[in-house]
Amino acid sequence: MPKVVSRSAVSSSADARPTASSAAALRVYYCICGEFILVIDATLSSLPRRQTDGAIIVRSQVKDSAKARAFKLNALPCEPILIERAQGGHERQYRFRCPRCTLPVAYQPNPPPTTAGPFLYILKGALTQVQGQLPPEAFDGE
C-alpha cells in the first residue's frame, strides 16, 4: 500500500493590506426583537438620511451614475398606508414588517418587491447590528 504524505502551511501577516473582498464585507442587521432583517454591503450609519422622517435611504435601482446597493431584506410586506406630511402633501408608503414581532422596519413608495422602486427606506431606530441590543436612536422623539 502506498504511503500518503500531506503537508500544509498556514501563513498570515498583520501587515497585509486589506483585499477588495474584505472592503466589500456584508453587514447584518436585526430587528429589536432579535430577528434577522437585513444584510447589506454598507453600514447603515454611512448611508444618507431622509429629511422628512430621518429614515435611512437605500438605493435599490441603478440610476445614471449612482450604483444600487446590494442588499437582502427579510421582512413581510404590509398594506399601504397614507401619511400626511407637514408641507400639506400626502405620501403613500408600502411598509415591510418584522416576520416575528410585526414591528414596521422599512417602507418604499412603490408596491413590493423591494427592487420595484428607486429607494427603500429603513425606519429610524428599527434595526441594530447586535442581536438583543437596542439601537441608540430606538426611542428618539418619544
N, C-alpha and C positions, 0 to 999 in steps of 0.2 A: 504494500500500500504506500503511495507516495506521501511524502511529508509535506504538510501545508504550513507555509510561513507567511505571516502577515505582519505588516508594520504600519504604523500610523503616527503622524506627528500633528500636534496642535500648536498653532502659533498665534500670538496676539500681541498687540502693541498699544500702549496707552497714548503713544504719539501719532497713531494713524489718523489720517484725515477722514472726516465723515463721507460716506458714499452717497450717491444720489438716492438710493433706496432708503437710507436711514433718514435723509432730509424730508422725504415724502412719506413719513410714517403716518399711519391712520390713528385717529383719536376716537375713543369710545366714550359715549355719554349715556347717563342713566336718568330715569325719572326719579323723583323724590322718594317714591316707594321702593326703588332699587331695581326696577325692571330695565333691561337693555332697550334703548330707544334709538340711538343714532351712532353711526360710525361715519367719520368724515375725514378728509385729507388736510384739515387745518384746525387750529384751536378756535373755539367759538369766540374767545376774547379778542382774536385778531381780525375778526370779520366786522364789517360796518353795521351800525345800528340804525333803525328806522326812527325818524324824529317824532312821529305821531304817538307811538306807544313804547319805544325802546326795544322792540323786537330785533333779534339778530337776523340779518339778511344773508341768505344762502342762494347764490346764483345757481339755478338748475338748468339753464339753457345757454348755449353759446350765442353771443350777440356781438357783432363787429369784432373788436379785438379782445373783448372780455371773455375769459375762459369760464366754463361751468365747473363747479366743484364736484368732486367725486364723493358721493355720499349714499348711504342707505338708511332710510327711515323705517323703523319698526313700530308703526302706530296705526290705529284704525281710523278710517275716515268717518266723519260725523255729518249730520245735516248742516247745510249752510246757515249762517246767521247774518243779520244785517246790523252793522254798527253805525251809530250816529257819531260823526266827527265834529269837533269844535268849530271848524270852518263852515259849518252849515251843510256839509255834504254827508253822504252815506257810503258805506263800504261793505261789500259782501265778502264774507270770509268763509272759506271751506276749511273747517278745522280738522285736526287729527288729534286723537286722544290716546293715552296710555292703555295698552291692552289689559293690564292688571287692575289699576285703580281708577281708570276712566278720566283722569285729570287731562285737560287740554294741554298739549305740549307744542303744537305748531299750527300754522294756517297758511293758506295761499289764496290768491284772488281768483284762481281758476278751479274747475272741478278736478278731482283726482284723475289720474295718478300724479305723483309729485313732480314729474317732468313735464306736465301739461302746460304750466305757466313759466314765465321767466324767473320767478323768485319763489322761494319757500321761506317763511318767517318762523323763527324759533321764539316762542314766548319768553319774555324776560323772567328769569328765575325758575324756569321749568326744568332745566337739566343740570346735572352735576357730573363731574369726572370721577368721583369717588362714590361707590355704592354705599347707601346708608348715611350719607353726609349731605346736609342741606347746602345748596349754593348760597353764597353771601347775599345775593340780591333776591332771595326767595320771598321775603316779606317786605320789600321796599314798597312804600306807598300805602301800606296797610294802616 
